[in-house]
Amino acid sequence: MDEVGRGCLFGPVFAGAVVLELPSANRLLQEGLMDSKLLSARRREALVPLIERESKAWGLGQSSAREIDLLGIRSATELAMLRALQRLPHRPQMVLVDGNLPLRPWLGEQRSIVAGDRHSPAIAAASVIAKQSRDALIKRLSRRFPGYGLERHVGYGTAQHREALCDLGPSALHRRSFLRRLLG
């Protein structure tokens, strides 16, 4: 599993969970699967249907900006991860989590892997489907919340986004807990 959008100022944090068998993992690697941050949006988009077809199972979960503000980003991220795992048809025997922190609420076997999206095809696949899904949602939301440039930065704290926040103030989907430091 992997998460995306953890450091954004706007919108939910997403998590992806992907179950891959070795032959499928190898086919996806041959198709160019790697860490979603190293892939173009076009390449990620092309990989999503391949990941969906090749995976034994996959699931997405999210936690809203409100949940992030109420629970804190780590707990909200863990909630998104649990939601992604709950969408799998069967409980996995082992969960590989990208990063150095364990998924605290998960009672089953797990292993945290630093830079896991570079070392595990399943984590890389989870990062791709989560990134594409979150980006697509934020781009749709950009029409509802014009003026912030969400269609370009998908909620990250770019200079353009920070300037728009100073001009327009936060929207209903901005993470207030993240903005306290930014806007004072």
C-alpha positions in Angstrom: 0.0 0.0 0.0 0.9 3.6 -0.5 -0.7 7.0 0.1 -0.8 10.2 -1.9 -1.7 13.8 -1.1 -0.4 13.6 2.5 1.3 17.0 2.2 -1.4 18.8 0.3 -3.3 21.9 1.5 -6.5 20.9 -0.1 -8.7 17.8 -0.3 -8.5 14.2 0.9 -5.5 12.0 1.4 -5.8 8.8 -0.7 -4.4 5.3 -0.2 -4.1 2.5 -2.6 -3.8 -1.2 -1.9 -2.7 -3.7 -4.7 -2.2 -7.4 -4.5 0.2 -8.7 -7.2 1.5 -12.1 -8.0 5.1 -12.3 -9.3 4.3 -12.9 -13.0 1.9 -9.9 -13.0 4.4 -7.8 -11.2 7.1 -8.6 -13.8 4.7 -7.8 -16.6 3.9 -4.4 -15.0 7.6 -3.7 -14.5 8.2 -4.4 -18.2 5.4 -1.9 -19.1 7.3 0.8 -17.1 5.7 0.6 -13.7 7.7 2.6 -11.1 7.2 5.1 -8.3 4.3 7.3 -9.4 6.3 10.5 -8.6 8.7 9.5 -11.3 6.1 9.0 -14.0 4.3 11.5 -16.1 0.5 11.9 -15.7 0.1 10.4 -19.2 2.2 7.3 -18.3 0.3 6.8 -15.0 -2.9 7.1 -16.9 -1.8 4.4 -19.3 -0.7 2.1 -16.4 -3.9 2.2 -14.4 -5.9 -0.2 -16.7 -2.9 -2.5 -16.8 -2.6 -2.5 -13.0 -6.4 -3.2 -12.6 -6.2 -6.1 -15.1 -3.0 -7.6 -13.8 -3.6 -7.3 -10.1 -5.2 -10.1 -8.1 -7.1 -7.3 -6.2 -6.9 -3.6 -5.7 -8.7 -1.0 -3.5 -8.8 2.7 -2.8 -9.5 4.5 0.4 -9.5 8.2 1.4 -9.8 10.5 4.3 -11.4 13.9 3.9 -9.9 17.2 4.8 -12.2 17.4 7.7 -11.0 14.0 9.0 -7.4 15.2 8.5 -8.2 18.3 10.6 -9.9 16.2 13.3 -7.6 13.3 13.6 -4.2 14.6 12.3 -2.6 13.6 9.1 -1.0 10.4 10.3 -4.2 8.9 11.8 -6.2 10.1 8.8 -3.7 8.5 6.4 -4.0 5.2 8.4 -7.8 5.4 8.1 -7.5 5.8 4.3 -5.2 2.8 4.2 -7.6 0.7 6.3 -10.5 1.7 4.0 -8.4 0.6 1.0 -7.6 -2.7 2.6 -11.3 -3.2 3.4 -12.1 -2.9 -0.3 -10.0 -6.0 -1.1 -12.1 -9.2 -1.4 -9.8 -11.1 1.0 -7.7 -10.0 4.0 -4.0 -10.0 2.8 -1.6 -12.3 4.7 1.1 -9.6 4.6 0.8 -5.8 4.1 3.8 -3.9 2.7 3.5 -0.3 3.7 5.5 2.4 2.0 7.5 4.5 4.4 9.1 4.0 7.8 6.0 4.0 10.0 3.8 1.0 10.6 0.1 1.0 10.0 -0.8 1.1 13.7 -4.5 -0.1 13.5 -3.6 -3.1 11.3 -3.6 -6.3 13.4 -2.2 -8.5 10.7 1.4 -9.1 9.5 3.0 -6.0 7.9 6.3 -4.6 6.9 7.2 -0.9 6.4 9.6 -0.3 3.5 11.4 3.0 3.1 11.1 4.1 -0.5 8.8 1.0 -1.0 7.4 2.4 -4.3 11.0 1.9 -5.7 11.5 -1.6 -4.2 8.1 -3.3 -4.4 6.0 -3.5 -7.6 2.8 -3.8 -5.5 3.6 -0.6 -3.6 4.4 1.2 -6.9 1.1 0.0 -8.4 -0.7 1.2 -5.3 0.9 4.6 -5.6 0.0 4.9 -9.3 -3.7 4.1 -8.8 -4.0 6.3 -5.7 -2.2 9.2 -7.5 -4.3 9.0 -10.6 -7.6 8.7 -8.6 -6.8 11.6 -6.3 -5.5 13.9 -9.1 -8.7 13.1 -11.1 -10.9 14.0 -8.2 -9.0 17.3 -7.4 -9.2 18.3 -11.1 -13.0 17.7 -11.0 -13.2 19.7 -7.8 -11.3 22.6 -9.4 -14.5 23.5 -11.3 -16.4 23.8 -8.1 -13.6 25.8 -6.4 -12.2 28.1 -9.2 -9.3 30.5 -8.6 -7.0 28.3 -6.6 -5.3 26.6 -9.6 -6.2 23.1 -8.4 -6.3 21.8 -11.9 -2.5 22.5 -12.1 -1.1 21.8 -8.6 -3.8 19.3 -7.4 -3.8 20.8 -3.9 -0.1 21.0 -3.1 1.3 24.2 -1.5 2.7 25.9 -4.6 3.4 29.6 -4.7 0.3 30.1 -6.9 -1.9 28.1 -4.4 -0.6 30.1 -1.4 -1.2 33.4 -3.2 -4.8 32.3 -4.0 -5.4 31.4 -0.4 -4.3 34.9 0.7 -6.6 36.4 -1.9 -9.6 34.1 -1.7 -9.3 32.6 1.8 -9.7 28.9 2.3 -12.5 26.8 0.7 -14.6 24.2 2.5 -12.2 21.5 1.4 -8.9 23.2 2.5 -7.2 21.5 5.5 -7.5 24.2 8.2 -4.8 22.5 10.4 -2.3 22.8 7.5 -3.2 26.5 6.9 -2.6 27.7 10.4 1.1 27.9 9.9 0.7 29.2 6.4 -1.9 32.0 7.0 -1.3 32.6 10.7 
